[in-house]
Amino acid sequence: MSQVFSEETHRNLLARIPHCTGREITDWLRTVEDGPALFRFEEKVSWLRHEHNLAYGHAKAIVHEYDLRRAARKLL
C-alpha cells in the first residue's frame, strides 16, 4: 500500500471527487473492486485514468482509499 498524500490532502480530494466526477466514492470503490485484477498501485491508477477518464490525483486518491479500506477489512 502506498502513502500517496497527506491525510488532509487525501480527505480533501475524496470530498471533491463526487462533485468533479458525478459519482460517489462508494461507486468508485466498487468500480476498482469489480475491475481487472491488477496488483500494483500505479496499474490501478492508470486503469482508472484511461478507462474512466479521471484526473491523476483523483485516481490516486480512489485507489489509496480502496487500499486503506481493504487493509482495514483484513484486520477485522
Buried (B, 14 or more C-beta within 10 A) or exposed (E): EEEBBEEEEBEEBBEBBBEEBEBEBEEBBEBBEEBEEBEEBEEBBBBBBEEBEBBEBBBBBBBBBBBEBEEEEEEE
